Amino acid sequence: MKQQTEKKLQANLKAINNDFNTVIFADIEVKFKLMELEAIRILIDDCERLINEDAGDYVDGVDDAMDEFDEDW
């Protein structure tokens, strides 16, 4: 009887350990995916910032050219 109880306890412990590992590894995968998405979001923000800066430089250049043209006429 004692051996059966011990075997059941060992089986339950193994099942609990497997469940625990499943939860831990799933949590790690979720955290890695969140980190990946955050890195993509930061990259997109940086790209948008660069595009807007380039667009601003272009508009400034056009404004300067128009001012020079107006001064000539």
N, C-alpha and C positions, 0 to 999 in steps of 0.2 A: 504494500500500500504506500509506504513511504517513497519507494522508487517511482511509482506512478505519479505521485504528487510532485516529486522533484522533476520528473520529465515534463509534466504539464507546466510547471513554473518556468523551466528552461525554454519550452516552446513559446510561452507567453512573453518571456523576456526577449526572445529572438524576434517575435512579431512586433513588439513595442520598439525594439531597436531599429527594425526595418522601416516602420512607420516614421520614426524620428528622423532617420537618414533621408527618407523620401521628402519629408517636410523641409529639412535643412537644405538639401540640394535644390529643391524647388524654389526656396527663398533666395538662394544664391543666384539661380538662373534669373529670377525676377529682378534682383538687384543689378545684375550685369546688363540686362535688357534696359532697365531704367537709366543706367549710366550711359549706355550706347545712345539712347534717345536724347539724353541731355547733351551729349557731345554733338549730335547732329543739330540740335536746336541752337547751340552756341555757334556752330559753323555757319548755319543759315543766317543768324544775326550778324556775324562778321561779314558775310557776303553782301547782305543788304546794306550794311554800313558802307562798305567799299563802293557798291554801285551808287548809292546816294551821294557819296563824296565825289565820285567821278562825274555824276550828273551835275552836281553843283559847280564843279570846276568848269565843265563845258558851258553851263549857263553863264558863269562869270566871264568866260572868254568871249562868248557871243555878245554879252552886254558891253564889254570893253570895245569890241570891234564896232558895234553900232554907235557907241559914243564917239569913237574916232571918225567914223563916217559922217556923223552929224556935225562934228567940228569942222570937217573939210568943206561941207556945203554951207 
